[in-house]
Amino acid sequence: MKIRLDKFLAEETGKTRKQVKELLKQGLVAVNNEVVKKPEVKIDTDVDRVVFDGDDLTYKPFVYYMFHKPKGCVSATKDAHDQTILDYFLAKDLTKEVFPVGRLDKDTEGLLLVTNDGELAHRLLSPKKHVDKTYYVETSLPIGEEEIHQLEVGVDIGEKTRTLPAKIEVLGENSYKITIHEGKFHQIKRMFHAVGTEVTYLKRLSMGTLLLDPKLLPGEYRKLTEKEIERIQHES
């Protein structure tokens, strides 16, 4: 892939174009063992070796972040009224145009995968893949064995077909863990409403093999590990 040197450096170091140009002037960048000071120079990311201040830089076209979405944040990159996921990211981590994979309601917390890998996002969200998504749920009223059975076999939420079978784990009198394989609009809330109770708190715990890091507080994020990336690419 051919790309301008200043763009490459900005994306891989998290520095601004202005900062990159200053570093180039200082002779801190070498391409194939030759110092380069011109920002407009084109490099081939598959062939050329770029060294910045003594460190080799490898071009990574895709970035992957685990984000713990807080309440009040909308699952978007732009919004005229509410905070978006990008409001929680540092500028140095926004060198590529990232977006959330799927959506969580404004009042729902939990795991969001944030990336610029459109192909992976498409595969993870494809209805044909049925990627598991697990949530922690608190409800206004407890539900019994009959209601749990209904959720597990599928309920009518006003769509053409019933929901796919779900897995339910009872955690307390009004708290549950539910795993679904779809991503319909307000699906969890509509499912519990269908069996006579309302969701008062909702948090996504996992998406496929990707588990929300318990160390991440709402509003915090981190890069995915190589193992996590490998797993989600494999399952999608």
LOROZA-813861 format. One line per field, with one value per residue (C-alpha): residue number from 1; chain; x, y, z. Coordinates in Angstrom, 2 decimals. Example, Ala and Ser with C-alpha at 12.3 -4.5 7.8 and 13.67 -1.06 7.14 Angstrom:
// residues 2
resi	(1 | 2);
chain	(A | A);
c1	(12.30 | 13.67);
c2	(-4.50 | -1.06);
c3	(7.80 | 7.14);
// end
This chain:
// residues 236
resi	(1 | 2 | 3 | 4 | 5 | 6 | 7 | 8 | 9 | 10 | 11 | 12 | 13 | 14 | 15 | 16 | 17 | 18 | 19 | 20 | 21 | 22 | 23 | 24 | 25 | 26 | 27 | 28 | 29 | 30 | 31 | 32 | 33 | 34 | 35 | 36 | 37 | 38 | 39 | 40 | 41 | 42 | 43 | 44 | 45 | 46 | 47 | 48 | 49 | 50 | 51 | 52 | 53 | 54 | 55 | 56 | 57 | 58 | 59 | 60 | 61 | 62 | 63 | 64 | 65 | 66 | 67 | 68 | 69 | 70 | 71 | 72 | 73 | 74 | 75 | 76 | 77 | 78 | 79 | 80 | 81 | 82 | 83 | 84 | 85 | 86 | 87 | 88 | 89 | 90 | 91 | 92 | 93 | 94 | 95 | 96 | 97 | 98 | 99 | 100 | 101 | 102 | 103 | 104 | 105 | 106 | 107 | 108 | 109 | 110 | 111 | 112 | 113 | 114 | 115 | 116 | 117 | 118 | 119 | 120 | 121 | 122 | 123 | 124 | 125 | 126 | 127 | 128 | 129 | 130 | 131 | 132 | 133 | 134 | 135 | 136 | 137 | 138 | 139 | 140 | 141 | 142 | 143 | 144 | 145 | 146 | 147 | 148 | 149 | 150 | 151 | 152 | 153 | 154 | 155 | 156 | 157 | 158 | 159 | 160 | 161 | 162 | 163 | 164 | 165 | 166 | 167 | 168 | 169 | 170 | 171 | 172 | 173 | 174 | 175 | 176 | 177 | 178 | 179 | 180 | 181 | 182 | 183 | 184 | 185 | 186 | 187 | 188 | 189 | 190 | 191 | 192 | 193 | 194 | 195 | 196 | 197 | 198 | 199 | 200 | 201 | 202 | 203 | 204 | 205 | 206 | 207 | 208 | 209 | 210 | 211 | 212 | 213 | 214 | 215 | 216 | 217 | 218 | 219 | 220 | 221 | 222 | 223 | 224 | 225 | 226 | 227 | 228 | 229 | 230 | 231 | 232 | 233 | 234 | 235 | 236);
chain	(A | A | A | A | A | A | A | A | A | A | A | A | A | A | A | A | A | A | A | A | A | A | A | A | A | A | A | A | A | A | A | A | A | A | A | A | A | A | A | A | A | A | A | A | A | A | A | A | A | A | A | A | A | A | A | A | A | A | A | A | A | A | A | A | A | A | A | A | A | A | A | A | A | A | A | A | A | A | A | A | A | A | A | A | A | A | A | A | A | A | A | A | A | A | A | A | A | A | A | A | A | A | A | A | A | A | A | A | A | A | A | A | A | A | A | A | A | A | A | A | A | A | A | A | A | A | A | A | A | A | A | A | A | A | A | A | A | A | A | A | A | A | A | A | A | A | A | A | A | A | A | A | A | A | A | A | A | A | A | A | A | A | A | A | A | A | A | A | A | A | A | A | A | A | A | A | A | A | A | A | A | A | A | A | A | A | A | A | A | A | A | A | A | A | A | A | A | A | A | A | A | A | A | A | A | A | A | A | A | A | A | A | A | A | A | A | A | A | A | A | A | A | A | A | A | A | A | A | A | A | A | A | A | A | A | A);
c1	(0.00 | 1.40 | 0.88 | 2.37 | 5.13 | 3.57 | 0.21 | 1.93 | 3.85 | 0.78 | -1.27 | 1.44 | 2.72 | -0.48 | 1.18 | -0.36 | 0.72 | 2.33 | 4.35 | 5.36 | 6.67 | 8.84 | 10.26 | 11.04 | 12.89 | 14.97 | 16.11 | 14.51 | 12.93 | 14.70 | 13.25 | 15.34 | 18.28 | 18.17 | 17.06 | 13.96 | 12.77 | 10.01 | 6.49 | 5.03 | 7.34 | 5.33 | 6.31 | 5.20 | 4.06 | 4.60 | 8.23 | 9.81 | 11.39 | 10.57 | 12.54 | 11.39 | 13.79 | 15.48 | 12.29 | 10.99 | 7.40 | 5.07 | 1.93 | -1.23 | -4.23 | -6.75 | -7.17 | -9.34 | -10.51 | -12.63 | -14.82 | -16.90 | -19.84 | -21.36 | -24.98 | -25.80 | -23.35 | -24.78 | -23.30 | -22.26 | -19.37 | -21.46 | -24.47 | -25.83 | -27.09 | -25.38 | -21.87 | -20.62 | -18.01 | -15.37 | -15.77 | -14.12 | -11.10 | -7.80 | -6.85 | -3.70 | -5.88 | -8.09 | -5.60 | -7.97 | -11.72 | -13.14 | -16.76 | -18.67 | -19.54 | -23.27 | -25.18 | -26.17 | -29.09 | -28.24 | -29.14 | -27.34 | -23.79 | -21.18 | -18.99 | -18.58 | -15.98 | -14.61 | -12.61 | -12.06 | -12.26 | -15.49 | -15.25 | -14.90 | -17.79 | -20.00 | -19.21 | -19.80 | -23.15 | -24.37 | -27.63 | -26.25 | -23.38 | -25.56 | -22.69 | -23.55 | -24.11 | -24.43 | -26.04 | -26.54 | -30.17 | -32.09 | -35.89 | -38.74 | -40.43 | -39.03 | -39.97 | -40.76 | -39.87 | -42.63 | -41.43 | -37.82 | -38.89 | -40.68 | -37.53 | -35.44 | -37.63 | -38.42 | -41.02 | -43.18 | -41.79 | -43.85 | -41.56 | -42.44 | -40.91 | -40.30 | -36.90 | -34.35 | -33.85 | -31.94 | -30.01 | -31.09 | -29.19 | -30.92 | -28.52 | -30.92 | -34.57 | -34.61 | -31.29 | -30.37 | -27.75 | -29.12 | -27.38 | -28.98 | -27.88 | -29.58 | -29.45 | -32.95 | -33.89 | -34.27 | -34.41 | -33.64 | -36.09 | -38.79 | -38.20 | -38.63 | -41.60 | -43.18 | -43.06 | -44.51 | -41.63 | -39.49 | -35.73 | -34.39 | -30.67 | -28.84 | -25.16 | -23.50 | -20.85 | -19.60 | -19.82 | -18.69 | -15.35 | -14.73 | -15.38 | -15.68 | -12.52 | -13.64 | -10.80 | -12.38 | -14.63 | -17.53 | -16.03 | -12.65 | -11.15 | -8.08 | -6.61 | -7.49 | -4.71 | -3.37 | -5.13 | -8.46 | -8.12 | -7.23 | -10.25 | -12.84 | -11.42 | -11.62 | -15.19 | -16.47);
c2	(0.00 | 3.43 | 6.28 | 9.71 | 9.55 | 12.17 | 10.36 | 7.07 | 8.60 | 10.35 | 7.15 | 4.97 | 7.40 | 9.23 | 12.59 | 15.43 | 16.21 | 19.42 | 17.50 | 14.94 | 17.64 | 19.03 | 15.58 | 15.12 | 18.46 | 17.25 | 14.23 | 11.70 | 9.63 | 7.23 | 5.26 | 2.28 | 3.60 | 7.07 | 10.15 | 11.69 | 15.20 | 15.70 | 14.87 | 14.35 | 11.43 | 8.30 | 5.00 | 1.45 | 0.00 | -3.56 | -3.00 | 0.09 | 0.09 | 3.19 | 4.01 | 6.79 | 7.95 | 4.53 | 2.45 | 0.41 | 1.27 | -1.32 | -0.17 | -1.54 | -0.76 | -1.78 | -0.88 | -2.67 | -1.25 | -2.63 | 0.17 | 0.06 | 2.20 | 4.21 | 5.27 | 8.46 | 7.77 | 7.01 | 4.28 | 6.63 | 8.83 | 11.99 | 13.35 | 16.87 | 16.42 | 13.56 | 12.35 | 9.75 | 7.05 | 9.34 | 11.82 | 9.23 | 8.54 | 10.39 | 12.24 | 10.13 | 7.01 | 8.53 | 8.53 | 6.29 | 6.71 | 4.19 | 3.24 | 0.97 | -2.55 | -2.66 | -0.50 | -0.37 | 1.74 | 5.11 | 3.88 | 0.53 | -0.04 | -2.52 | -3.93 | -2.24 | -3.21 | -0.07 | -0.49 | 0.65 | -2.91 | -2.78 | -6.32 | -7.78 | -5.64 | -6.86 | -10.49 | -10.10 | -8.40 | -10.72 | -12.47 | -15.63 | -15.80 | -15.74 | -14.44 | -14.88 | -11.72 | -12.01 | -9.40 | -8.82 | -7.80 | -6.40 | -6.27 | -4.50 | -7.80 | -11.31 | -13.94 | -17.58 | -20.87 | -20.51 | -17.07 | -18.28 | -21.20 | -18.79 | -16.70 | -19.79 | -21.12 | -17.74 | -15.03 | -12.76 | -9.20 | -7.94 | -9.11 | -11.49 | -14.38 | -15.15 | -14.51 | -17.27 | -19.50 | -17.79 | -18.99 | -17.67 | -17.89 | -16.73 | -14.68 | -13.23 | -12.42 | -9.75 | -10.32 | -12.56 | -13.34 | -13.81 | -14.89 | -14.16 | -14.71 | -11.75 | -7.98 | -6.66 | -3.14 | -3.00 | -6.79 | -7.63 | -5.03 | -6.25 | -9.89 | -9.26 | -7.00 | -9.89 | -12.06 | -9.41 | -7.39 | -4.38 | -4.07 | -1.54 | -2.09 | -3.63 | -4.29 | -6.22 | -8.58 | -10.27 | -10.52 | -13.87 | -14.68 | -11.04 | -10.52 | -7.13 | -6.54 | -6.18 | -3.69 | -1.21 | 1.32 | 2.87 | 5.31 | 3.55 | 1.60 | -0.40 | -1.99 | -5.61 | -8.11 | -10.10 | -13.20 | -11.38 | -10.11 | -13.56 | -15.10 | -12.66 | -12.87 | -16.64 | -16.80 | -14.28);
c3	(0.00 | -0.95 | 1.48 | 2.26 | 4.84 | 7.10 | 7.08 | 7.87 | 10.77 | 12.17 | 12.13 | 13.65 | 16.32 | 17.26 | 16.62 | 14.65 | 11.09 | 12.38 | 14.99 | 12.37 | 10.03 | 12.83 | 13.54 | 9.87 | 9.82 | 12.76 | 10.75 | 13.09 | 10.30 | 7.95 | 5.06 | 3.95 | 6.00 | 4.42 | 6.36 | 4.79 | 5.64 | 3.09 | 4.41 | 0.93 | 0.10 | -0.76 | 0.85 | 0.16 | 3.49 | 2.23 | 1.20 | 2.74 | 6.18 | 8.22 | 11.36 | 13.68 | 16.41 | 16.39 | 16.37 | 13.43 | 12.51 | 11.03 | 9.26 | 10.83 | 8.62 | 11.28 | 14.94 | 17.49 | 20.81 | 23.63 | 24.97 | 28.15 | 27.05 | 29.88 | 30.26 | 28.38 | 25.58 | 22.15 | 19.96 | 17.19 | 16.12 | 15.63 | 17.47 | 17.82 | 21.39 | 23.23 | 23.91 | 21.45 | 21.84 | 20.32 | 23.18 | 25.44 | 23.22 | 23.36 | 20.18 | 19.77 | 19.43 | 16.74 | 13.88 | 11.92 | 11.39 | 13.84 | 14.49 | 16.91 | 15.80 | 16.39 | 18.85 | 22.48 | 23.66 | 25.17 | 28.67 | 28.26 | 29.50 | 28.50 | 25.78 | 22.43 | 19.86 | 18.19 | 14.99 | 11.41 | 10.07 | 8.09 | 6.78 | 10.27 | 11.53 | 8.68 | 9.46 | 13.21 | 12.66 | 9.91 | 10.91 | 9.30 | 11.81 | 14.96 | 17.09 | 20.78 | 22.84 | 26.61 | 28.88 | 32.58 | 33.21 | 36.16 | 35.99 | 37.77 | 38.63 | 39.00 | 36.42 | 37.05 | 35.38 | 32.78 | 31.68 | 31.59 | 29.41 | 27.03 | 26.67 | 26.09 | 23.27 | 21.71 | 22.26 | 20.12 | 20.18 | 17.28 | 14.49 | 11.64 | 13.58 | 17.22 | 18.71 | 18.40 | 21.45 | 24.26 | 27.29 | 30.70 | 33.99 | 37.17 | 39.30 | 41.87 | 42.50 | 39.79 | 38.03 | 35.14 | 32.55 | 29.04 | 25.86 | 22.49 | 18.91 | 17.22 | 17.45 | 16.91 | 18.01 | 21.83 | 21.73 | 25.37 | 26.67 | 24.29 | 25.24 | 28.96 | 28.31 | 26.41 | 29.55 | 31.88 | 33.32 | 32.41 | 32.16 | 34.69 | 34.04 | 31.11 | 30.51 | 27.68 | 28.99 | 25.84 | 22.07 | 20.76 | 22.37 | 23.30 | 27.02 | 28.69 | 30.71 | 34.36 | 34.91 | 32.46 | 34.13 | 32.19 | 29.68 | 29.56 | 26.68 | 25.69 | 22.59 | 21.97 | 22.54 | 19.60 | 20.96 | 21.21 | 17.64 | 16.39 | 18.13 | 16.83 | 13.31 | 13.48 | 14.79 | 12.24);
// end
